């Protein structure tokens, strides 16, 4: 029954419609090519032309190779697929609005010289990481903000409800997945109660992420209840590369004073009310203080672009200094070109790995790493850095897990330590290094997350949350099995499957 329901879901029918369109285009071009010699020659020339374009694109060789293989092996279908999905960009009108909103709000993303100078005098290497994130995202660095790390979705849920109940001015929520159930039901009750008390509530959810989890007109239902709600990138049965750009962020902002982010979505498996993959291990962080402005700005920019509303940013972005604890915090966003010209999440992770002196501890659900991250992890291990990675013991997607496991042997052989979380699924995306640097947020170690999706995270230096991240990693390690080189070796059919999947991972 569950399979039948999924088979006839809006997502499945949309994907089927897209596939049929691709096949129709391929058939038409294929018929032309076999019927007319000059058309066939034209496609061959066009295929070579696109190969040259791919070779000269500013992207990792790991992502170029699959496109080159497709274009050369299947000149007709390859050209069709590349034209449809090869260079995903936002619609011109959407890009124009993004640029307009970014230009209008640039004044809020100003780096305080005093703050960066203070970090530079304390730790010049950490300061270079903060400078990169500012220059790549125009999100400023802040000092003295409260940070609290959550070692599970359950912990975050408790604190989230407490803070939502205290909202006095506004609540902003942006999530990849919202699903009817205990978690969202309790949150929605609070949102409606706060709305009746005069609090402004805005909600944005990803239409693809929520497909099959809530009604397709759920946005209208929330709007009728008084919540200003929009869908991100509405799911349509049309062939377009825009489908690749999903909003994978998880953000809650309350009154511009408190912000939450992490790996958890607003549905029951993330707080272990349901357990489809054993125990669901997630992570998150709560911020209080000036750094919350970065998340407020991220949310409002996204909301303004996708809703078409004119927003008074000054109304929500007035902040006052409120020093609480030591340390530095820089919340940042990531997303597709041309809004973000860098793969910010990947560069942030690489900076942590390359500049670590003693250790780098990583938790990730998907260890589908490209050449640059693989090389950085191996180089760190070879220079004596203790590199440890925790991955799921029970996968949520078996094919994706094969690609994760295919990364094990090469990393272990060069000194990286790999562990699998025995009780269930690791969904936490976190990096902690040298008792000083921490990154926690929504950014996975796979191509989609690093290139296509809108993502967010918090970079932290010597905050309370960084210490808590280290403790959580150590505690989680007791629940893991160590993977050695012998265990990491795949069977021949697994190697074959992983080789094919890894080759085409960037196209998925």
Secondary structure, DSSP 4 states (H G I P E B T S, - for coil): -HHHHHHTSHHHHHHHHHHHHHHHHHHHHHHHHHH-HHHHHHHHHHHHHHHHHHHTSSS-HHHHHHHHHHHHH-HHHHHHHIIIIIT----HHHHHHHHHHHHHTGGG----HHHHHHHHHH-HHHHHHHHHHHHHH----EES-EEEEESSHHHHHHHHHHHHHT-SSEEEEEES-B-TTHHHHHHHHHHHHHHHTT-EEEEEEEHHHHBTTB-TTHHHHHHHTT-EEEEES---SS--GGGG--B--EEEEETTTEEEEES--BSGGGGTSS-TTBEEE--EEEEESTTHHHHHHHHHHHHHHHH-----HHHHH-------SSSEEEEEEE--TTTSSS-HHHHHHHHHHHH-SSEEEEE-S-B---HHHHHHHHHHHHTT-EEEEEEESS-SSHHHHHHHHHTHHHHHHTT-EEEEETTEEE---EEEETTTEEEEES--BSHIIIIISBEEEEEEES-HHHHHHHHHHHHHHTTEEEE-HHHHPPPHHHHHHHHHHHHHGGG-
